[in-house]
Amino acid sequence: MLRVLVADDHPLVRAGLRSTLELADGVELVGEVQTGDEAVRAASELRPDVVVMDIHMPGLNGIEATREIIGRRPDVRVLVLTMFDDDASVFAAMRAGARGYVLKGADQSEILRAVEAVGRGEAIFGPAIAQRVIEFMARPTTAPQPFPELTSREREVLELIAQGLSNAKIAERFVLSQKTVRNHVSNILTKLRVADRSQAIVQAREAGFGRT
């Protein structure tokens, strides 16, 4: 019996997965959680074979939760199920130890096949993600960029943070709302694993950002 834990903060997503998993032969849904912190605790307590993990959740995000879970229990296999298909998210999940990456728009039957494949020890990617991986591997080798976990927009925001610009000035520069800029800054701090803006500036300047 394949034991599965679901980690997602959207009730409708959890309900759909619950329905799919409970009807599947050879699969047991052992728990549902809404945050990354809860996922880490539940993975230790419930001892699932597979964790179906969203990326953006309250508290600890899915990438960090995956890293924590794999660090504590290398035998657990994580399947990322998310709306985000950008290169930064895909490869950050892979570096954290995820064995699969599927988009939430996939059919429930496709998601179930991915859960079962990951449970057998396979690496599995949805068609769109597999194509991105192939394209990435086919690119000419170049010097690695700092902070590959950041999206292009987040890198642009980090550059301006390193230059000392405020959120208001960044919003004005990119013609964005200040709320959108705050969200970008929050994502940057999370991905860089720093506590505040000043620590992000230190890391950014050490990597060559902010040089005008």
Buried (B, 14 or more C-beta within 10 A) or exposed (E): EBBBBBBBBBEEBBEBBEEBBEEBEEBEBBBBBBBBBBBBBBBEEBEBBBBBBBBBBEBBBBBBBBBBBBEEBEEBBBBBBBEBBBBBBBBBBBEBBBBBBBBBEBEBEBBBBBBBBBBEEEEBBBEBBEEBBEEEEEEEEEEEEEBEBBBEBBBBBBBBBBBEBEBEEBBEEBEBEEEBBBBBBEBBBBBBEBEEBEEBBEBBBEBEBBEE
